[in-house]
Amino acid sequence: MKKENFVLEQKLKRLKISYTNENGKIIIGKSKVDYFTLLGLIILPLISFLVILYFVINYSFFSGKIITFLFLMGGSFLFYSKRYISKKKNNSALKRLSDNAIFFEDNTFQKRFDLNNTREFKYSMNEISEDTYEGILLLVDTDNNQHKILAFDDENEQYLHNDLKWFIDYFSKYIKIKKEV
């Protein structure tokens, strides 16, 4: 299982999802702050939008190119803000892997999932823009409740599909249940 843990850590690192390894027990935490996305795709477009809007309103500086740029900056800010918030929300609960079980912990919920109360792992994929796909890995318990384990996005649909299948295989082996896709 050490090799699989190493691969798990590498995948989590690549997907910018924070984790710690404490004596072989993996704790998957909240997603890391992606400073490139935060600064370059959220804050900078917002500042640009506000500065251009200020000049358009105060100096009646109207032009087709200016208005187009204004909409581009506003749209960029809204789209990437939504993605950033969604990723933070979907990865908000701590997941601790210990003794062939997954422990979910957040402000309102604490639960242990193991072979006895886990039915399957499955995933969903959504196209969120023309070149970005979101994948959500779910744990389905014996009462048919779905619990989000991970959510991440990628530009390549096939890479996302492969990562999600790998996570299903990993967690199924970890909990020792039969895998269903």
ChimeraX attribute file (.defattr): number of C-alpha atoms within 10 A of each C-alpha:
attribute: neighborCount
match mode: 1-to-1
recipient: residues
	/A:1	10
	/A:2	8
	/A:3	8
	/A:4	12
	/A:5	16
	/A:6	12
	/A:7	14
	/A:8	18
	/A:9	19
	/A:10	12
	/A:11	15
	/A:12	17
	/A:13	14
	/A:14	10
	/A:15	16
	/A:16	15
	/A:17	22
	/A:18	18
	/A:19	20
	/A:20	13
	/A:21	14
	/A:22	8
	/A:23	6
	/A:24	12
	/A:25	13
	/A:26	18
	/A:27	19
	/A:28	23
	/A:29	18
	/A:30	20
	/A:31	24
	/A:32	15
	/A:33	13
	/A:34	12
	/A:35	10
	/A:36	10
	/A:37	15
	/A:38	15
	/A:39	12
	/A:40	14
	/A:41	19
	/A:42	22
	/A:43	16
	/A:44	16
	/A:45	22
	/A:46	21
	/A:47	14
	/A:48	16
	/A:49	20
	/A:50	15
	/A:51	12
	/A:52	18
	/A:53	17
	/A:54	13
	/A:55	12
	/A:56	16
	/A:57	10
	/A:58	9
	/A:59	9
	/A:60	10
	/A:61	13
	/A:62	11
	/A:63	10
	/A:64	8
	/A:65	9
	/A:66	14
	/A:67	15
	/A:68	11
	/A:69	16
	/A:70	21
	/A:71	13
	/A:72	14
	/A:73	22
	/A:74	18
	/A:75	15
	/A:76	18
	/A:77	22
	/A:78	16
	/A:79	15
	/A:80	18
	/A:81	18
	/A:82	13
	/A:83	16
	/A:84	18
	/A:85	10
	/A:86	14
	/A:87	21
	/A:88	18
	/A:89	13
	/A:90	17
	/A:91	22
	/A:92	19
	/A:93	23
	/A:94	20
	/A:95	25
	/A:96	20
	/A:97	21
	/A:98	16
	/A:99	11
	/A:100	15
	/A:101	19
	/A:102	24
	/A:103	18
	/A:104	20
	/A:105	16
	/A:106	11
	/A:107	8
	/A:108	6
	/A:109	8
	/A:110	12
	/A:111	11
	/A:112	15
	/A:113	19
	/A:114	20
	/A:115	18
	/A:116	11
	/A:117	12
	/A:118	22
	/A:119	21
	/A:120	21
	/A:121	26
	/A:122	20
	/A:123	19
	/A:124	12
	/A:125	17
	/A:126	12
	/A:127	14
	/A:128	12
	/A:129	10
	/A:130	7
	/A:131	10
	/A:132	14
	/A:133	20
	/A:134	20
	/A:135	20
	/A:136	21
	/A:137	23
	/A:138	20
	/A:139	23
	/A:140	18
	/A:141	18
	/A:142	14
	/A:143	9
	/A:144	11
	/A:145	11
	/A:146	15
	/A:147	14
	/A:148	19
	/A:149	22
	/A:150	25
	/A:151	23
	/A:152	24
	/A:153	20
	/A:154	17
	/A:155	14
	/A:156	11
	/A:157	18
	/A:158	11
	/A:159	13
	/A:160	20
	/A:161	17
	/A:162	11
	/A:163	18
	/A:164	24
	/A:165	16
	/A:166	15
	/A:167	19
	/A:168	22
	/A:169	19
	/A:170	18
	/A:171	21
	/A:172	22
	/A:173	15
	/A:174	20
	/A:175	19
	/A:176	15
	/A:177	17
	/A:178	12
	/A:179	15
	/A:180	11
	/A:181	9
